[in-house]
Amino acid sequence: MKEFDKDDNRKNFEEFIQNDDYTLERLCHKVGRRKIRKHRSTELLLWLRSFIIVIIVVTVIRGFIGEPVKVFGPSMKDTLITGDILVMSKIKLNTASIERNDIVVIEIQPVQFKYLKFLNDIKWFRRMFPSEDRADYIKRVIALEGEEIDFINGIVYIDGRRHDEPYLKEYASTFEIAIDMPYTVPKGHVFVLGDNRALSKDSRTIGAIPVDSIIGIVVFRTWPLDKFGLID
């Protein structure tokens, strides 16, 4: 057993000599200035390359795959409440159409770059950056393009049929605010509502939302831990 340890240690030392000549020479005080500069330059390039790779990976993930979202406000209570941390998918948004009952994040006021203004036109890039001026809404898709939505006695009807909403609190009612009902959703738009109908600024006041303004679809909740999992 001891012989094996000696052989193993000898092999590791030989690999060390072969793979790290600079370190060995440094320990023996035989490294010239030129070699030191070369080593430092190589190290710097390695760090720079690693940094660039990280930036590219983060950009791809946040720009095209998904990103975390934190809930603020009561408009989606009790499904979502202030402080909930969610995962928003951009893959589903890019590969499938928006479906009824999807919970979506909507870009209401885009980030505006003051200096590199041409970046304002690159939608996926612009949406990666949070800003005090940027306002995003989290709402539920209720009606799709071409559908007629109406509120009768506080109940939602789509194309004349009652819309089942098990996620609403008991006795919750939906009434029109600024948009006259019945309302036909324009092409390329969706009609969205908050689950807390009494305290939600949604399509009843701002009208149908262009599908193009949807940033992503909420698919998962990571916080609080007792609610960790998929979101219906």
N, C-alpha and C positions, 0 to 999 in steps of 0.2 A: 504493500500500500504506500509505504514511504517512497520506494523507488519510483512509483507512478507519479507521485507529487513532484519529485525532482525533475523528472522528464517533462512534466507538464509546465513547470515553472520555467525550465530552460527554453521550451518552445515559445512560451509567451514572451520571454525576454528577447529571443531572436526576432520575433515579429515586431516587437517594440523598436529594435534597432533598425530594422528594414523600413518601417512605416513612419518613424518619427526621428529622422536624422537630425533635424533642427533642434529638437528638444535635447537630444543626447549631447550634441555639440555645445549647446547652451550651458548644460550642466558642467561641461568640461572647460568652459570659458574659451572656446576656440572659434566663436562665431564672429565674422567680420561685420563691419557696418553695412556693407552692401547687402549681405545676406539677411541682416536684421530688417533693413528697409524692405527687402523683397518679401520677407515673411509677413511683415505688418501690412504691406499692400495686399497680399493674398488674403489675409484675414479680413481686411476691410471689404474687399470685393465679395467675400463669402457672406459677410453680414449684410451687405447691400443687396446681394442676390436674394437672401432669405427674406429681407424686408419687402422687396418688390413682389416676391411670390405671395407673401401674406396679403399684401394690398390687392393683388389680382384675385386671390381666393375670396376675400371679403367682398370685393366689388361684384364678383359673379354671384355669390350667395345672396347678398342684399338686393342686387339689381334684378335677378332673374329667378331665384328659388324661393326666398322668403325672408322674413325678419320678425323680431319681437315687437309687440304692440302693447302699450299700457293703457288701460281704460280710465277715463276721467269723465265724471258726470253721471247723472241718474237715468239717462234716456233709455238704457237697455236693461234696467233693473226689472225683474230679479234674475234674468238670464246671466247678465254681466253686471258687475258693480265696480265702483271706483277702486283702483288698486289691483284689479285682476291683470295678470300678465299673460298675453296670448301669443300664439304663433300664427302669423299670417302667411298663407301660401300664395306664391305668384306663379307656380308651375301650373296649378289647376286653372288659373285665370288665363294662362297662355295656351292651354291645350283643350279646354272645354268651355262651353258657353255657361253663362250665369244661370243658375237654377233658382226656382222659387224656394224660399226659406233659407237661402244662403245668407250668412252674416258677413257683410262686406265692409271694407275700409274704403272710404270715399275721399278723394282729394277735393277739398272745397276751395282753398286758397293756396296755390302752388308756391313753393320756395322760389324767390327771385334773387339771382346772383347780381351783385352791384357792379362787378368789374368784368368778369368773363361772361358777358351777357349771352353769348351764343350758346352757352350751356343750358340756358332756360328752355331751349327748344328740344333738348334731349330728355325726353320724358322719364325714361328709366333711371337716368343719372340724377336728375333733379329730385326725384322722389326718395332717394337714399338719404337725404340730409334733413334732419329735424331743424325747425326754426321757430322762433317765438311768433313770427308772422303767419306761419303755416297752420291751417286748421283742417283736421281730418275728422270725418264723422264715422261712427260705427253704427250701422243700421241693418235691418233685415229686409231682404228682397221679398216683396209681396206679390207684385204683378209684373208681368213681362210685356214686351212691346206688342202692341196691337190688342191687348186685353182691356176690357172695360172694368173698372173698379168702382164700387159704390159702398156707401155706408148706410145701412138701414137699421134704425133703432139701436145704434151702437155696434152693429155686427158688420164685418167685412164680407162683401159679395164680389166675386170675380166672374164676369160673363154670366151674371144672373144666378150663380150658385154660391151657397154659403161656404166661406173659407174657414176650415178648421184650424184653430190656433191654440194648441194645448200648452204652449209655452207662456201664455198670458196668465196673469194673476186672476183668481176667481172674481167674477163680476166686473172685469175690465171691459171698458167700452171704447169704441173708436168713433170719433165725430169729425166732420170736416172743419177746417179752420179758415184757410184763405182760398183753397182751390174748390171750385164748384163741382159737385158730384151729380151724376156719374161722370167719370173721367176716363178717357181713352189714352193709354200710354203710347207716346209717339215712337216711331221707328228708331232703333238704336238707343233706347232708354229703358229704364226700369223704375218702378214705383217702390219706394222704400219707406218703412215705418220703424220707429223704435218700439221695443217691447213694453216700455212704460209709456203708454199712449197719452197719459195726462201731462207728462213732462218731457216731451220729445219734439225737437225741431226736425222735421222730416219732409217728405214729399207733399204733405198737406199744406206746407207753407212755402217751400222753395221749388216745388214742382218735381216732375220726374227727373231722374239722374241719368246723364249720358253714361253708357257702359264704358266709354273711353276714360271716364274720370274715376273708375274703380281701380284702386291700387292692388288689392288682393282680397282673398277669401279667408276668413278666420276658420281654422280647423282644429286648434288644440289650445288647451289652457295649461300653463305650467305653474301658476300661482293663483290662489293659495293651494297648498299641497292637498288639502282635503277635497278639492275639486279638480285635482289633476286628471287630465284625460281629454278625450274628444268632446267637441261641443256640438250639440244637436241644433 
